[in-house]
Structure formats: C-alpha cells, structure tokens
Amino acid sequence: MGDLARAFREEPMITITLHCVHCRSKDLVRNGQAPNGKQKYTCRSCGRHSRENPTPNAYSVGEREEILRAYQERSSLRGLQRTFGVARNTVTAWIKKSG
C-alpha cells in the first residue's frame, strides 16, 4: 500500500453543516465568493443570500460617533472620506438615521 493511500485512510474527512441565517434550512448551495474572500451561499428554500461568518457592521459604534461628531463640527463629506476612509454615502446614511 502506498504512502498516499495510507494518508487518506488515517485522516477522516470533516463535514460542516451550514444553516440558512434567515430560515434555518440546511438546503444551501455555494454561490461564488465575496470580494473579501468569504464564501457566499444561496438558500434554495427561501432564496436569500448570505455569507460565511458574516460581520454585523463594518464600523464600531465608537467609530461612527467620532465620524458624526467630525461632521457636526462642519467637516465636509469629502474631508471625512479622506480623513477616515469612509464612503460619503455611508456617512449620509448615518446622518439620515440619526435624524
């Protein structure tokens, strides 16, 4: 028996079962990769899309508050974009949500 065959027999394959984050179904199919390299999935039951280990928000609450304080101190949207590296549309959405 060859070394390659012996290596495959000794290490069992690990199977991970994923569930849809929306409907908890096990009927997921792979659907490409996100720009950050994470696997994307589509649920065949509900038709919604999700990512492998999704992050809830890209910016922490502290970072948002700091950026919004800078905006309230009359910094321009383009200036915030240059300083903090956050998109103008993102800051605009935060401003609309905060009222």
N, C-alpha and C positions, 0 to 999 in steps of 0.2 A: 504494500500500500504506500502511495506517495505522500510526501510531506503536505501537499496541498489538500488532499482528501482528508488527512488526519486533522488539519487545522479547521476544516469546516465541520467535522463531527464533534469537536471539543467545545466549540462556542455556539450555543443556541441563538437563534435569531430573536431579537426583542421586538415585540409588536406593541405599538401605542395606539389606543383607540381614542379618536377625537370626537367631540360632540359639537353640534352647532350651538353657538353662543346665543342664538335667538330662539330656536325651538327645541333645543336639546336632542335633536335627531342624530343618529350615527351615520346617516347617509350623506357623507361629504366626499367631494371629488376635488382633486388638485386643479388649480386654475391659474397657473403662472406664478411669477414672483413679483413682489413689490420692489420699488427702486432701492430700498434699504436691504434687500436680500432675503426678506422673510417670505415664506411660502404663503400663497393666497389660496383660499378654498371657496367652493360654491356648494351650498346645501341643495340637494335635489328635492327635499321635502318642501321647504319654504322659498327656495330660490334666492335667498340672500347671500351676500358675500361676507367673508371675514378673513382675518389674517392669523398666522401662527403667533401666539403670545402677543396680542395687541396691547399697546400702551394707551392709557386713558387720555392723557393730554401731553402735548409736547412741551408746554411751558408750565412751570410750577406756579402756584398762587402768588408766591413772593415775587417771581419774575414779572408776572402780569401786573401786579400792583406797582412795581417800580417803573415799568414802561408807561402805565397810565398816569402815574404822578409826573413823569417827564413830559407827557403830552399836555397835562393840565398846566404845566409851567411854560406853556407856549412853544414847545419844540414842534417842529413840523413833522409830518408823517415821513417824509423822505429822510429827515435828520434821524428819526427813530430807526428807520430802516438801516441807515449807515452805522449808527452807534450800536444798536442791539442785535442787528442781523435778523430782524423780524419783518415779515412782509407787511406792506401797507394795508392790504385787505384784511389781514388778521387783526391789526390794531383797530381798524374801522369796525370790524365785527365786535370786538371787545367793548368799544365805545358805545355802540348801539345797545348791547346787552346791559351795560351798567346804567344806562339811562341818561 
